[in-house]
């Protein structure tokens, strides 16, 4: 697709970007289902399931900060396409090896690690492309951020249903062939419908009101060094008190979410709910309700106080559902608690994403978002591993109870004030008029 000249073309590109993001995330959901049940099928323990989940998420710590610089250098569109292709190739290698020479546990861990290495840079690239397309399409930024996050929720809803049925019907290895295809489709959509951004524009890059400064895929970045680029992004994050608080809070909650979602839930479903189909129902419920929360919040985001809304929704997103599992509630009650958590979670990423876009200079967004993601995800590998260890030692019920208590406590932190007050808008949010033709 060539240069965007009309708002209608920007809307097509924006839709394609969101669709590619959703399809790519659907592939990640299928992987998240297939790998644990493959390990369990080999007779693996809870700790081994947790170890596999840790290898799937550990690349974020590397791919976040380092990949963010690469995204800024090589071009956001190109980075998104390459990330999908590499992820698809690594996923395809799993069933191919399993059906030919065999797929031992160490090889599975290696491929899972490689598949996740470029996943975060790919997500970062699509998120950095979002503001420019949003402006050209004449859409409010809160709504487009919510739309992108809603596509992830939709992917979890659809992907969980598909993955649960696939794993139950044909097994985890065969389902990975479908998974590999999703990454190819995502890369094709980005290549066909999302244009390469304009070349870097001259002028100040220090103001938050500057025009987009994304490098084009054909432009040769004029930067001092890789290390200098990374250091510049790190200085920005470390010097911004709100960004530091956000990273610290989300680091803890992501650790708890990893323990719960990547390890405890598959073990609970396998032990007490009959297997992958029940897990698919729960994850689909979470994704579907979070999508509904995204849609509703997109229409009211500019009318509600961010900080209070953030605290209420964040607390509801983790505490009630974890407590229901700790108490051994029946499946209908678990579905209801998960639905409540999903509705509340729908408001979280649109708030965080909008705040980060507002506070980050455009020429730093790839690096800053990569670093923020890496910091926020740093606890996920440990959470997944700790979840498996906890299940094997203290039991599923107590492990879920600890998650519920800690989650509820830490998500109340923004009510303490301080830099958290900077979440609120400094100017009234209004609808943007349609963008003029370029």
C-alpha positions in Angstrom: 0.0 0.0 0.0 1.3 3.4 -0.9 1.3 6.7 0.9 -2.0 7.6 2.7 -3.7 10.6 1.1 -7.3 10.4 2.4 -8.9 9.6 5.8 -10.7 6.7 4.2 -7.3 5.1 3.3 -6.1 5.7 6.8 -9.2 3.9 8.2 -8.5 0.9 6.0 -4.9 0.8 7.1 -5.9 1.2 10.8 -8.4 -1.7 10.4 -5.8 -3.9 8.8 -3.3 -3.1 11.6 -5.8 -4.0 14.3 -6.8 -7.2 12.4 -3.2 -8.2 12.0 -2.6 -7.6 15.7 -5.7 -9.8 16.6 -4.6 -12.6 14.3 -1.0 -12.6 15.6 -2.3 -12.6 19.2 -4.6 -15.5 18.3 -1.5 -17.5 17.4 0.0 -16.8 20.8 -3.2 -18.0 22.5 -3.0 -21.3 20.6 0.6 -21.7 21.6 -0.3 -21.0 25.2 -2.8 -23.9 25.1 -0.9 -26.4 23.1 2.4 -26.3 24.9 1.2 -27.0 28.5 -0.9 -29.9 27.3 1.9 -31.3 25.2 4.1 -31.3 28.3 1.4 -32.9 30.4 0.9 -35.5 27.6 4.6 -36.4 28.0 4.0 -37.0 31.7 5.4 -33.7 32.7 4.9 -32.2 36.2 3.5 -28.9 37.3 7.0 -27.5 37.6 7.8 -28.5 34.0 4.6 -26.8 32.8 5.7 -23.7 34.6 9.2 -24.0 33.1 7.8 -24.1 29.6 5.6 -21.1 30.3 8.7 -19.3 31.7 10.6 -20.0 28.5 7.7 -18.6 26.5 7.7 -15.3 28.4 11.4 -14.8 29.3 12.2 -13.5 25.7 10.1 -10.4 26.5 12.8 -9.3 28.9 15.3 -9.4 26.1 13.1 -8.6 23.1 11.5 -5.7 24.9 14.4 -3.2 25.4 16.6 -4.5 22.6 13.8 -5.0 20.1 12.4 -1.5 20.8 15.6 0.0 19.5 15.5 -2.3 16.5 11.9 -1.2 15.8 12.9 2.5 15.8 15.9 1.7 13.5 14.6 -0.7 10.9 11.0 0.7 10.6 7.9 -0.3 12.4 6.1 -1.9 9.5 9.1 -4.1 8.6 9.6 -5.1 12.2 6.0 -6.2 12.6 6.2 -8.3 9.4 9.5 -10.0 10.3 8.4 -10.7 13.9 5.3 -12.6 12.6 7.3 -14.6 10.1 9.9 -15.6 12.7 7.3 -16.6 15.2 5.4 -18.6 12.6 8.6 -20.5 11.5 9.5 -21.4 15.1 5.9 -22.6 15.8 5.9 -24.6 12.6 9.1 -26.4 13.6 7.4 -27.8 16.7 4.9 -30.2 15.0 7.3 -30.9 12.1 10.0 -32.1 14.5 7.5 -34.0 16.7 6.1 -35.9 13.7 9.6 -36.7 12.3 12.7 -37.0 14.4 10.9 -36.2 17.7 10.5 -33.1 19.9 12.3 -33.6 23.3 11.6 -31.2 26.1 14.8 -29.2 25.7 14.0 -28.7 22.0 10.5 -27.6 22.8 11.9 -25.0 25.3 14.3 -23.7 22.7 11.6 -23.2 20.0 9.2 -21.6 22.5 12.0 -19.2 23.5 12.8 -18.3 19.8 9.1 -17.9 19.0 8.7 -15.4 21.8 11.9 -13.4 21.1 10.4 -11.2 18.5 6.8 -11.3 19.7 7.2 -8.1 21.9 9.0 -6.1 19.2 6.2 -7.0 16.8 3.5 -5.8 19.2 5.5 -2.7 20.0 5.9 -1.9 16.3 2.1 -2.1 15.7 1.4 0.0 18.8 3.9 2.7 17.6 2.2 2.8 14.2 -1.1 3.4 15.8 -1.0 7.2 16.6 -0.1 8.2 13.1 -2.9 6.2 11.5 -5.3 7.3 14.2 -4.6 11.0 13.5 -5.0 10.5 9.7 -8.3 8.6 10.2 -9.7 11.3 12.5 -10.2 9.0 15.5 -9.8 9.8 19.2 -6.6 8.2 20.5 -8.4 6.7 23.5 -10.7 4.9 21.2 -8.0 3.6 18.9 -5.9 2.4 21.8 -9.0 0.6 23.2 -9.6 -0.8 19.7 -6.1 -2.3 19.6 -6.4 -3.7 23.1 -9.9 -5.0 22.2 -8.4 -6.9 19.3 -6.2 -8.7 21.8 -9.2 -9.5 24.0 -11.1 -10.7 20.9 -8.1 -12.9 20.0 -8.1 -14.5 23.5 -11.9 -15.1 23.2 -11.8 -16.7 19.7 -8.3 -18.2 20.1 -9.2 -19.8 23.4 -12.3 -21.4 22.0 -10.5 -22.6 18.9 -7.4 -23.8 20.8 -9.5 -25.6 23.4 -11.4 -27.5 20.7 -8.3 -28.2 18.6 -6.3 -29.5 21.5 -9.2 -31.6 22.7 -10.0 -32.9 19.2 -6.7 -33.4 17.4 -4.1 -32.9 20.1 -1.6 -30.2 20.9 0.9 -31.0 18.1 -1.6 -30.9 15.2 -3.1 -27.6 16.5 0.3 -25.9 16.1 0.0 -26.2 12.3 -3.0 -23.9 12.5 -1.1 -21.7 14.9 1.8 -21.2 12.4 -0.7 -20.2 9.7 -2.1 -17.3 11.8 1.3 -15.6 11.9 1.6 -15.9 8.1 -1.8 -14.3 7.7 -0.9 -11.5 10.1 2.3 -10.7 8.2 0.4 -10.7 4.9 -2.2 -8.2 6.1 0.5 -5.8 7.3 2.4 -6.0 4.1 -0.7 -5.6 1.9 -2.6 -2.9 3.7 -0.5 -1.0 6.2 1.8 1.6 4.4 5.4 2.3 5.3 5.5 5.5 7.5 6.7 8.7 6.0 10.4 9.5 6.2 11.6 11.2 9.4 10.5 14.8 9.5 12.9 17.5 10.5 12.4 19.7 13.5 12.5 19.4 17.2 12.1 15.9 18.6 11.8 17.0 22.2 8.3 18.3 22.2 5.4 15.9 22.9 3.4 17.9 20.3 5.8 17.1 17.4 4.5 15.4 14.3 5.3 11.7 14.0 9.0 10.9 13.5 8.7 7.3 12.6 11.5 6.1 10.2 10.3 4.8 6.9 11.2 1.3 6.0 13.5 2.7 3.3 15.1 5.4 5.3 18.6 5.0 6.8 18.4 5.9 10.5 20.8 8.6 11.5 21.5 7.6 15.0 24.7 7.6 17.1 24.8 4.0 18.3 22.6 1.2 19.4 23.7 1.6 23.0 23.1 5.4 22.9 19.5 4.8 21.6 18.8 2.3 24.3 20.3 4.6 27.0 18.2 7.5 25.8 15.0 5.5 26.1 16.1 4.1 29.5 16.8 7.7 30.8 13.3 8.8 29.8 11.6 5.9 31.7 13.8 6.3 34.8 13.3 10.0 35.0 9.5 9.9 34.6 8.0 9.1 38.1 4.6 7.9 36.7 6.2 5.6 34.2 8.3 4.1 37.0 5.2 3.5 39.1 3.3 1.9 36.3 6.1 -0.5 35.5 6.5 -1.5 39.1 2.7 -2.1 39.6 2.2 -4.0 36.4 5.4 -6.1 37.0 3.8 -7.4 40.2 0.3 -8.0 38.7 1.8 -9.6 35.6 3.8 -12.0 37.8 0.6 -13.0 39.5 -1.3 -13.3 36.2 1.4 -15.5 34.8 1.3 -17.8 37.8 -2.5 -17.9 37.5 -3.0 -18.0 33.7 0.1 -19.8 32.4 0.4 -22.5 35.1 -2.3 -22.7 37.8 -5.3 -22.5 35.4 -4.1 -25.3 33.0 -3.3 -27.5 36.0 -6.7 -26.7 37.6 -8.5 -27.4 34.4 -6.6 -30.6 33.8 -7.1 -31.8 37.5 -10.6 -30.6 38.3 -12.5 -29.4 35.2 -11.9 -32.1 32.7 -9.2 -30.7 30.5 -8.6 -28.2 27.7 -12.2 -27.6 26.8 -13.1 -26.1 30.2 -9.9 -24.0 30.1 -10.9 -22.7 26.7 -14.3 -21.7 28.1 -12.8 -19.7 30.9 -10.2 -18.0 28.8 -12.8 -17.3 26.1 -15.1 -15.8 28.8 -12.3 -13.6 30.0 -11.4 -12.4 26.5 -15.0 -11.9 25.5 -16.0 -9.9 28.5 -12.8 -7.9 28.3 -13.6 -7.1 24.7 -17.1 -5.9 25.8 -15.4 -3.8 28.5 -13.1 -2.3 25.8 -15.9 -1.4 23.6 -18.0 0.3 26.4 -15.0 2.0 27.8 -14.0 3.4 24.4 -17.2 5.5 24.4 -16.8 6.8 28.0 -13.1 7.0 28.5 -12.9 10.8 28.0 -15.7 11.3 30.6 -14.4 9.4 33.6 -11.5 10.1 36.0 -8.7 7.8 35.0 -7.0 7.1 38.3 -10.1 6.0 40.3 -11.4 4.0 37.3 -8.1 2.4 36.9 -8.0 1.3 40.6 -11.5 -0.1 40.7 -11.1 -2.0 37.5 -7.7 -3.3 38.3 -8.8 -4.7 41.7 -11.8 -6.4 40.1 -9.7 -7.8 37.3 -7.7 -10.1 39.5 -9.1 -10.5 43.0 -12.6 -12.0 42.7 -11.8 -14.6 40.0 -8.7 -15.9 41.9 -10.7 -16.1 45.1 -13.3 -18.2 43.4 -10.7 -20.7 42.3 -9.2 -20.7 45.8 -12.6 -21.6 47.3 -13.1 -24.4 44.8 -16.3 -22.9 43.3 -18.3 -24.9 40.7 -17.7 -24.1 37.0 -20.7 -21.8 36.6 -19.4 -19.6 39.5 -15.9 -19.7 38.0 -17.3 -18.5 34.7 -19.3 -15.7 36.4 -16.2 -14.5 38.4 -14.1 -14.7 35.3 -16.7 -12.6 33.4 -16.5 -9.9 36.1 -12.8 -9.8 35.9 -12.8 -9.6 32.1 -15.3 -6.7 32.1 -13.1 -4.8 34.5 -9.9 -5.6 32.7 -11.2 -4.1 29.5 -10.5 -0.6 30.8 -6.9 -1.1 32.0 -4.8 -1.2 28.8 -6.7 1.6 27.1 -5.9 3.8 30.1 -2.3 2.8 30.3 -1.7 2.9 26.6 -3.1 6.4 26.3 -1.1 7.7 29.2 2.1 6.3 27.7 1.4 7.8 24.3 0.6 11.2 25.9 3.8 11.2 27.9 6.4 9.8 25.4 8.0 11.8 22.6 7.2 10.2 19.3 10.7 9.5 18.3 11.3 7.5 21.5 8.2 5.4 21.5 9.7 2.2 20.1 12.5 2.2 22.7 10.3 3.4 25.6 7.5 1.0 24.9 9.9 -1.8 24.6 11.6 -1.0 27.9 8.3 -0.5 29.7 7.0 -3.9 28.3 10.3 -5.5 29.4 10.0 -4.1 32.9 6.4 -4.9 33.2 6.9 -8.4 32.0 10.1 -9.1 33.9 8.3 -11.1 36.6 6.2 -13.2 34.2 8.8 -16.0 33.7 9.3 -16.2 37.4 5.5 -16.1 38.0 4.9 -19.0 35.6 7.6 -21.0 37.2 6.5 -20.1 40.8 3.0 -21.1 39.9 4.1 -24.6 39.0 6.2 -24.9 42.1 3.4 -23.6 44.3 0.9 -26.1 42.8 3.3 -29.0 43.5 4.1 -27.9 47.1 1.2 -25.9 48.7 -1.6 -27.0 46.4 -3.8 -25.2 43.9 -6.3 -23.7 46.4 -3.7 -22.0 48.6 -1.8 -20.8 45.6 -4.9 -19.1 44.1 -5.7 -17.6 47.6 -2.2 -16.0 47.8 -2.7 -14.6 44.3 -6.1 -13.1 45.2 -4.8 -11.4 48.4 -1.6 -10.0 46.9 -3.4 -8.8 43.7 -6.0 -6.9 45.7 -3.5 -5.3 47.9 -1.1 -4.0 45.2 -3.8 -2.7 42.9 -5.0 -0.2 45.5 -1.6 1.6 45.4 -2.6 4.4 43.0 -5.0 5.7 45.6 -2.0 6.8 47.7 -1.6 9.8 45.3 1.7 11.3 44.5 2.8 10.8 40.9 -0.2 8.6 40.3 -2.2 11.9 40.1 -0.4 12.5 36.8 -2.6 9.9 35.1 -5.4 12.5 34.8 -5.7 14.6 31.7 -4.1 18.0 31.7 -6.5 19.3 29.1 -10.1 18.4 28.2 -10.4 15.5 25.8 -12.5 16.4 22.7 -13.3 14.6 19.5 -10.8 15.3 16.7 -12.3 16.5 13.4 -11.7 14.3 10.4 -8.2 14.5 9.3 -7.6 16.5 6.1 -6.5 14.7 3.0 -2.7 14.5 2.8 
